[in-house]
Amino acid sequence: MLESDAWHRLSIAAHSILMRIEIEHLAHGGQENGRLTCTYDDFVKFGVRRRSIPSALTELQERGIIRITSAGRRSSGLMRHPNQYYLTWLPSADGEMPTNDWKRYRRR
């Protein structure tokens, strides 16, 4: 994947978001892919401007690098429900093989 167009043409914000999701994956011992939770605040703390997050997430999804497996919603307190992510080049937490969706990306 690191040699693909999908990877090389990512914006800086998308690269940063991807790194933050990868850190979350590693923090769970590589066992929670597909259930990786990162909030917008997590991305902001990692250096991504809040207004850049939606377009960077769209970019990563359109290129097949990540999938949002559970869409979050704006909330606060105990009702928080952030997005959950799946890294497509790695096996899922349920033991399914990688989908490698990024291989289908063709630059326009």
Stockholm file with secondary structure:
# STOCKHOLM 1.0

chainA/1-108         MLESDAWHRLSIAAHSILMRIEIEHLAHGGQENGRLTCTYDDFVKFGVRRRSIPSALTELQERGIIRITSAGRRSSGLMRHPNQYYLTWLPSADGEMPTNDWKRYRRR
#=GR chainA/1-108 SS CTTSHHHHTCCHHHHHHHHHHHHHHHHTTTCCTTCEECCHHHHHHTTCCGGGHHHHHHHHHHTTSEEEEECCBCCCGGGCBCCEEEETTSCCTTSCCCCCGGGGCCCC
#=GC SS_cons         CTTSHHHHTCCHHHHHHHHHHHHHHHHTTTCCTTCEECCHHHHHHTTCCGGGHHHHHHHHHHTTSEEEEECCBCCCGGGCBCCEEEETTSCCTTSCCCCCGGGGCCCC
//
